[in-house]
Amino acid sequence: MYDRIAPGVTRITTSKRDNAFLIEGDDGFTLVDVGWAKAPGVLLNTVASLGRKPSDIRRIVLTHAHPDHVQGAGALRRETGARILIHAADRPWLQAGRVPAEGRCGALGRFIDRLPALHWTPFDADATLADGDLVENSGGLRVIHTPGHSPGHIVLLHEPSRALLVGDAVFNRGKLALGPAALAADPALRPARLQRLPQDLTTVGFAHGAPLDAGGIPAFQEFLTRLPQHT
């Protein structure tokens, strides 16, 4: 299933719990996140239904290196020739093929990361991203570094439409929430970093949960202001 959440921004539901986003850019598509190992088939079918070909996906921007975002990325790159971009702090995790023990602060997180189903075939990014970068030829995606869920977690602002793609910085599964602390690298970092997110938005897209349109933005902003502040 797919739907347009803002001009130039299409949400693709890659599983019952996961979303990726296709951005119309200057030279083709930029894909934000991939998903599990089966996600490339869903993504390529969606591209075909839009009347485009696999090679029209020119780059893949990963919000962070957790399996439900990156497991299918290597295979999708082989199918499309797309370049893979990620924040430098999470790049070693791609190369390791799993989240390392220090990537989760809780015992539950470290336990599940030992399961082979949560690993992936190691691969490397083609380039890295940093806070404030404008992703080249992406149609206006601005990088906002929001560490905490992972050291290199990023949020992306689509500047032309003011759509914010938050990855796992915030979840919207029934209600707005931060992800489980046990699954985060440093959960205490999250609230203060999320205060950096822009206020003037039209849409918020979540990796997990339904997007918010303009009517939901006030609730999103209120949620951010209620987060406990830590340094």
C-alpha positions as a printed Julia matrix, in Angstrom:
231×3 Matrix{Float64}:
  0.0     0.0     0.0
  1.2     3.5    -0.69
 -0.16    7.01   -0.34
  1.08   10.52   -0.97
  1.46   12.36    2.34
  2.82   15.61    0.89
  3.75   16.96   -2.54
  6.65   14.84   -3.72
  6.54   12.5    -0.68
  4.97    9.04   -0.85
  4.64    6.65    2.08
  5.07    2.95    1.28
  3.85    0.41    3.82
  6.46   -2.35    3.65
  4.87   -4.51    6.38
  2.05   -4.27    8.93
  4.31   -2.24   11.21
  6.81   -0.49    8.97
  6.9     2.43    6.53
  9.42    3.7     4.0
  9.19    6.98    2.08
  9.82    7.72   -1.59
 10.86   11.28   -2.4
 10.74   12.78   -5.89
 14.08   14.43   -6.52
 16.1    16.13   -9.21
 17.35   12.94  -10.86
 14.85   10.31   -9.73
 13.76    8.99   -6.36
 15.35    9.11   -2.94
 14.13    6.3    -0.7
 14.11    6.9     3.05
 14.63    3.56    4.83
 14.08    0.12    3.35
 12.8    -2.39    5.9
 13.14   -6.1     6.45
 14.57   -8.59    3.95
 11.24   -8.89    2.08
 10.76   -5.13    1.72
 12.61   -4.69   -1.61
  9.89   -6.61   -3.44
  7.2    -4.33   -2.04
  9.21   -1.23   -2.84
  9.98   -2.26   -6.42
  6.35   -3.2    -7.04
  5.33    0.24   -5.85
  7.84    1.93   -8.13
  6.5    -0.13  -11.05
  2.91    0.84  -10.2
  4.03    4.48  -10.42
  5.2     3.81  -13.96
  8.88    3.96  -13.08
 11.77    1.49  -13.21
 14.06    0.19  -10.42
 16.97    2.37  -11.52
 14.83    5.44  -10.83
 15.66    4.88   -7.15
 18.93    6.8    -7.15
 19.79    6.84   -3.45
 18.71    5.21   -0.21
 18.91    7.29    2.96
 18.84    5.21    6.14
 17.59    6.97    9.26
 19.56    4.49   11.39
 21.02    1.0    11.35
 18.36   -1.2    12.96
 17.28   -4.37   11.14
 13.73   -3.23   10.41
 15.21   -0.3     8.46
 18.3    -1.76    6.79
 17.91   -5.52    6.42
 16.77   -5.25    2.8
 19.05   -2.37    1.83
 21.93   -4.35    0.37
 19.63   -6.38   -1.86
 17.76   -3.27   -3.0
 21.02   -1.6    -3.94
 21.9    -4.59   -6.11
 18.52   -4.34   -7.86
 18.6    -0.58   -8.41
 22.19    0.62   -8.37
 21.19    3.19   -5.74
 23.79    4.71   -3.43
 23.32    4.13    0.3
 23.74    7.05    2.72
 23.76    6.96    6.53
 25.14    9.0     9.41
 28.77    8.14   10.12
 28.03    6.99   13.68
 25.85    4.11   12.44
 27.98    3.14    9.45
 30.03    0.5    11.36
 26.81   -1.32   12.25
 26.05   -1.84    8.56
 29.51   -3.34    8.15
 29.02   -5.6    11.19
 25.69   -6.97    9.98
 23.99   -6.45   13.32
 23.42   -4.0    16.16
 26.35   -4.32   18.58
 25.83   -4.89   22.31
 26.6    -1.27   23.08
 23.86   -0.25   20.65
 21.13   -1.11   23.17
 21.03    0.1    26.75
 18.74   -2.68   28.02
 19.17   -6.41   28.49
 16.09   -7.11   26.35
 17.56   -5.2    23.43
 20.9    -6.96   23.72
 19.13  -10.32   23.88
 17.05   -9.85   20.74
 20.05   -8.58   18.8
 21.7   -11.97   19.27
 18.91  -13.61   17.25
 19.97  -14.43   13.66
 16.63  -13.15   12.36
 17.69   -9.63   13.38
 21.03   -9.77   11.55
 21.75   -8.89    7.93
 24.41   -9.62    5.35
 27.11   -7.02    6.09
 27.39   -4.18    3.6
 28.83   -0.69    3.56
 27.37    2.72    2.85
 28.51    4.64   -0.19
 28.72    7.9     1.74
 27.86    9.41    5.11
 25.61   12.25    6.19
 26.03   14.86    8.92
 23.75   17.24   10.77
 22.58   20.04    8.54
 23.46   18.36    5.24
 21.17   18.82    2.26
 21.02   15.44    0.52
 22.22   16.06   -3.02
 19.57   15.78   -5.76
 16.99   14.61   -3.19
 14.46   17.33   -3.91
 15.27   19.12   -0.66
 15.89   16.65    2.18
 17.66   18.29    5.11
 19.42   16.12    7.72
 18.74   16.64   11.44
 20.93   14.49   13.69
 18.85   13.13   16.6
 21.02   10.6    18.48
 19.62    8.5    21.28
 17.69    5.74   19.56
 21.01    5.0    17.88
 24.17    7.13   17.84
 23.61    8.12   14.22
 19.84    8.42   14.1
 18.65   11.17   11.76
 15.36   12.89   11.01
 14.78   14.33    7.53
 12.93   17.55    6.7
 11.57   17.78    3.15
 12.03   21.51    2.86
  9.75   22.19   -0.14
  6.69   20.64    1.51
  7.72   20.99    5.19
  7.09   17.26    5.69
  9.14   15.77    8.53
 10.2    12.11    8.32
 11.1    11.11   11.86
 12.32    7.52   11.51
 12.21    5.99   15.0
 12.62    9.29   16.86
  8.85    9.16   17.55
  6.32    6.35   17.07
  2.61    6.76   16.28
  1.12    3.34   16.98
 -2.16    4.35   18.58
 -0.55    7.29   20.34
  2.59    9.38   20.06
  5.48    7.89   22.03
  9.2     7.42   22.12
 10.38    3.91   21.37
 11.11    1.49   24.24
 14.12    2.7    26.2
 15.61   -0.8    26.32
 15.89   -0.78   22.53
 17.7     2.57   22.41
 21.42    3.19   22.67
 21.12    6.21   24.97
 17.47    7.04   25.67
 18.32   10.0    27.91
 19.61   11.89   24.86
 16.33   11.76   22.99
 14.12   14.47   24.54
 16.58   17.36   24.29
 17.57   16.46   20.74
 13.94   16.33   19.64
 13.49   19.92   20.78
 15.61   20.85   17.76
 12.92   19.72   15.34
 11.29   22.5    13.3
  7.95   23.95   14.3
  6.55   24.94   10.91
  5.42   21.59    9.53
  2.63   20.37    7.28
  3.03   16.61    7.73
  4.87   14.13    9.94
  5.76   10.7     8.58
  6.66    7.9    10.99
  8.57    4.7    10.32
  6.04    3.05   12.62
  2.49    4.35   12.55
  0.14    6.51   10.53
  1.28    9.94    9.33
 -0.07   13.17   10.79
 -1.46   15.84    8.52
 -1.7    19.55    9.36
 -4.5    18.9    11.84
 -2.27   16.62   13.87
  0.79   18.9    14.0
 -0.29   20.75   17.19
 -0.57   17.43   19.06
  2.87   16.43   17.78
  4.4    19.71   18.94
  2.67   19.42   22.32
  4.03   15.89   22.7
  7.57   17.16   22.12
  7.22   19.96   24.67
  6.03   17.5    27.33
  9.12   15.28   27.05
 11.31   15.34   30.16
 14.54   17.2    29.5
 17.93   15.64   30.16
 21.43   16.65   29.2
